[in-house]
Each structure stands twice: as structure tokens, then as C-alpha cells.
Amino acid sequence: MTKPLEASKWHEKMYQAYVEQYWLAEENERTDCGIILVRIERSWGETMQAIRAIVEPEDGVAVREFAEADRHRAAFLLFGASWNRSHYTALRIKRLLAKMADGAYSILLAGAAEQAERNPQFFEALSDLFEQAPLDPNLILFHELYQSNETQSVLLVDSDEEVRRYLQLRLQMKGYRVLAAGDGKAGLDLFRQEHPDMVITDLNLSGIDGFHFLIRMHREDPDAKSKIVVFTDNREEDTISRCFKLGVADYITRPFSPVELEARIERLL
Amino acid sequence: MLRDWLYGYGMAATFYVAAVTLIYFCILFFSYRGIYGMLKGETYARFRSLSGSSYVPPVSLLVPAFNEELTIIDNVKSLLTLNYHTYEVIVVNDGSKDRTVEKLIEAFQLTPLESETVTYEIDCTEIKAIYHNPAYPRLYVIDKENGGKADSLNAGINFSHYPLICSIDADSLLEKDALIRMARVYMEDPGRIVAVGGNVRIANGCRIEDGVVKDVRLPRKMWPMFQTLEYLKAFLGGRIGWSHINGLIIVSGAFGMFRKEEVVKVGGYRDGYPGEDMNIIIKLHRYMLENKLPYKIAYSPDAVCWTQAPDTYRILSSQRKRWGRGNLKNMLENWDMIFRPKYKQFGMLTMPYNVIFETLNPYVKITGLLALIGYVAMDMTQWRVLLIYAIINFLTGYLMAVGSLVLEEIGFRRYPRMRDLFKMMGFSVLMFLGYYQLGVLWRLQGHIEFLRKNNTWGVMTRQSWNEDSATKSSA
């Protein structure tokens, strides 16, 4: 019953709409875009009416709808809606569906990925994934599925936003999943939640003293499952030897060469 | 007869005021030169990179704490995250009557450190115990019997491991870059600099999160607002200039860095009396000059320490009386340095200036007031003359105040909002209507306390940083 041509059209339409909106907007107005996909097996028409009432355009949010009645599925692109707002809308729709569709539905929430305007595959992956999704009363979060594949994760802890953004971009292009934290506390929380494959941290953090941060990670992960790379201004020999005693895998000082940094990361992972 | 006498006094007073104004303006001028030097140096300094360089000497931070249970944890946490490669934080508990030590032990899971013995290079009360936790390698807590602030600093010096020491008040917060900026000044001339002072700013009204000043605002209350302006004037308009001619007489106890060697040689801090921060500097000047050693006492206006200012009349007056007492005591003890060519600019300029225009200031003001009554009573004056005097006095004073505000604006711009600038200008006028006069009164009261042999530290209460910002944001 599947018609691949049609299916591809659905995501192509989404991609097209996204690109149009992207290029129409002024550079500084390009904002987030929330994407909500729903599949409704029962009472399609009525339910869609009710959903439309929920996602009605509000100030600052433009909505595009792509419904395919024959396949009981619809996509809503919420331009200008922050992640929180899209999430809230999705949850409201889910509640509505739980009432009206009696369990025979699935709903997925995604946010447009970085540079989605250059990446038609993003929408393809999205619709493919949704295609495979079973009827499930819970809200499916796309990014959790999308990222849970084999990519290795790197936690970046650095108080300098420029450095953080730059490295994040470079490492993402290399295919790593990058988590970033601006201070020691957030870094430690992320470390506990995500158990990243690698931690790249400065010693000069706010919130927690850098050594203490290393010691805490060392205690919680004595077998060094997460490789730790210290990336800092501190060129003091005592400090360096102390760090290696704390189970650090590598020590890179600034000013740094991004190529060298990447090579060292690759060697460790 | 009385008329002649009054006339003579009037002339003398006029010269006195003219002299003090002239000196103020010279100092302000030097401050401008100093700040331009600083700005230039700053442009080429890479503090981030410098903070990791092994050429920067390690520093021991000394934090004397007496009844600081409300703020000590936040402050220590903030001190542990400075941007500096090697330093240690030594909290010296001065026999607090509250739970200062217990709180520290709880928060950082400290255990007694047996392995280390302290050599008593300077006299201080015996150290009861030293606490440490290897998970916080930079932190040490010294517990000892009550012996005063100076005694605590001495104990900290005895224990410290590094060649530079830095005294910090337990109620103050350092900016992340403060230490490295101070060290940069030290490294410009490490052979000669024996002490570097920091810039103390008032944190009342600012939003503070996790021991970091997040949002700089002017205080809402009147007393801290006056003090903010006073500090700006003293630190920017005054100390930069004095340091320019190597005539600094005080490095604020709240934030100052010293070479340990020299501090030990002059016998450490003096005990049992307030004014220990001025005293150590005078002793350093004396020691270096008497031994004909080249030296410099520098000032680093970009190394910022935020402190809580007293916000009630009672506590403020107590603090100022204490300063008055300390100043008088220091001047009396070092009387011999005044106008002695041997002590160079310190003996010829700084000390006389401090005695004549600071210590004796209240007496001049009061006799001036009496003389004014005399002039009016004996019909020796016209209201026009009085008015002109008053206007000239106000204008020069206001020019000074504005001069330091301009310094702030070109050098730092910590208060970026236009509204704040107008508020500061407005309050600079209001200071002439009561605050300066109160300052004179407090100083005089301090002198009276000194004569009565009142040796105490006076009242000083603390507010928690969090509470402070919470009440401020809800207000």
C-alpha cells in the first residue's frame, strides 16, 4: 500500500516550505522552526479540525500545514516557534488526541536541525522515521531517536563562548555529537546524564574549581570510560603532572591548533 | 586684638584650602596619566593567556574570617574559581563565635591536616588545627584562637606556601580576572614592587549569583550610594595618582598583594588595633627607605574586588570612627617620618599631606566654623564674600568629584546606563549637604575614642549575599 513517490513528496513539500520561509526571512529574523507530525487512524476530519484550532497562527508564529487525508497523516511546520513553545503545542495536541482518537494515533515533535535549509535528507529522515513509528500514545521526540545512533559524544566545558561555538561547529562537522556547557556545574550535570565518550574541559571554570571538576569526574568514573582532555591556558608543569595523575587522557594548551586538537581527539576515540 | 587674630586665621585658612585643592588636582592629574598608562597596557595584555603562564608567580590568598558564617561558603567557592594558574586560598578563622569553621568543614568535607607543620616566622597566636580536603587542593582552613585581624593575617603568612601573599576580606568578592590583573602590575617590575593595591567597589545593589557579580547596579539605599561615590573618588581620583608618584599610604585591607619576604622582614601585621592595612604600608616604606632599597608600591585599578558597604548609619559611623582611630594612631606612631628628606616623597609629601589634610582636617573645619561665627558677630564680612567662598569651594569640590566620575567612564564604564551617570552626578552634589560634614564628625569621634583608649573593632554585621540580592530584586 505504500507509495514511495507520494511519501517522498510529503517530505519534499516540507523541505520546500522550509527553504522558502528561510530565504524569505531577513537574516536576523531566521528563527527556530518546530515540526509536529501526527498520524490519526480514526475520525480524521473531526480531529484535524480540532488540531487546527490548537495550532492556529499566533503572533510571531507562522504555520504551514501538509495534510494527507488518504494516509491519515499531517505535518505542521511552526515557523518562529521556540522549542519550548512547539513542545507545549505538541503536548496539547497529544492530550487532544488521547481524548478524541482513542489510542490509535502517533505524534512526533522535531525541531529543524542546524542548516536544515541545506539538508533535504533531514526531512526525509524525519518522515522515514515517522513512517516506522508504531501507534503510541506518547509524544515521540525526534532528536532523541535521531541522535541515539552510533555517533560518539563529546562534552565541551569552557567558559569562553567563542571557543565553545567554534569547537562545537568543527566537531559536529566531524560527526560527533557535541554537548556544551559554559560552567562547571552544568558540565558536571551533563557528564552525569549523558556519560559522554569524551570530555574536553578547561581548568579555569566558573562555579566549580577545575581541579575539583576533574576529581569529581574521576570519582564517578574511576575506569575512565569517558576520556578526559584538559584544554586550557594553564601551562604550569605542576598543573600538568597533577592532571595526568587524575587520569586525564591528554593535556592541550592554548593557544591551540584546531587541527592538532582534532587529531588528538580522533586518536583517543 | 581678636579682630587681628581672626583676620590672620582667615588668611591661613584660605591658603590651607587653596593648598589642599591644588594637591587634589595634582593627584587627579596623575591619576589621569596613570589610567592612560593602564589602558594602553591593557590593550596589549592577554590576561587569559597570562593566567596560565609559568612566569606568573604563585599566590597565597589570605582570608581572615571572624563570624562570617553567612557569607563564607559563597565567598570561598568564588575564590576557588579565579582565573590564575597556581594559588591557594587560606581561610583563617579568628576564633569565631559562630559556626564559621563548622560550616566550612561541612561544605568542603575538610579533615584535619596532620602532615604539615607551621614555622612561626612572625608572632601570632598558636594555630589550633589546619583543615584540608584533597578534593579541593587549593583550599586550606586554619583554626586559631581569637587574636584580631592582623594576628590572623600573620598566622596565614606563617602557613602560606607561596612567595606572594594577598589579603582579602571575607566579605568581599574578587572578580575572576582580579588576581591576574594584579599580578600583571607586579610583573611589570618584579624586582621593585613590594605591594600592589586593588580597586575596591561597592556591591550593594548589584545582582550576585554564585559568588559572581552578574549585574552591576548602583545601590538603592542612601548610605551605600554615598560610599560608592566616595570610593570612586578615593580609589580612582586618589590612589592611582598617589601610586604614580610612589606615595601610596594605604593598600586596602580588602584586597592587596604583597611580597611575603618584605612583609616578614617588617614583622608582619601589627596587632591589637585597627588600621593594620595602612600600618603595613607605612612599615614597608620605612623599611625600604631606611635600607635604601629600590621599591615601589603600586596600584592596579582594574583588579576589582566587590565589597559590602555598611548600609545603616550606626554601622557606617562605627566603621568611620575606627578608620579615624587607626589613622591617628598610625600618624602618631610615625611622627618622625614627617618632613625628613631621608624618607623622600613619602616623608616630604604623603605623610605631611595625611597629617595636615586628613588627620587634622576636623580641627580646621571646626575652628573654621567658629571663626565664621566670629566674623559674622564682629561684622567683619559681607554675605557676598561668604557666598563667593562657598561657591568656589563647592565648584572645586564638585569638579574633583566629576573628575573621578570621568575617570571611571573612560577607564571602566562599570555603570553603563545613562541614568546611573546622572544619579552619580546628582548624589555628588548631595554629598556636600551633610555627608562630608558627617565624615568630619566621625573622624573627630574616632579621635575622642582613641584618647579614651577604646581598642575595639566596633560593630560590624554581615548580610548573606543571597539574601541581599533577593531583597534587592524584590524591592
Interface residues (C-beta under 8 A of the other chain):
Chain A: D160 G184 N204 L205 S206 G207 I208 D209 G210 F211 H212 I215 R216 R219 T232 D233 N234 R235 E236 E237 D238 T239 R242 T253 R254 P255
Chain B: R48 S49 S51 G52 S53 S54 L80 T81 N83 H85 T86 P134 A135 Y136 P137 R138 K176 D210 V212
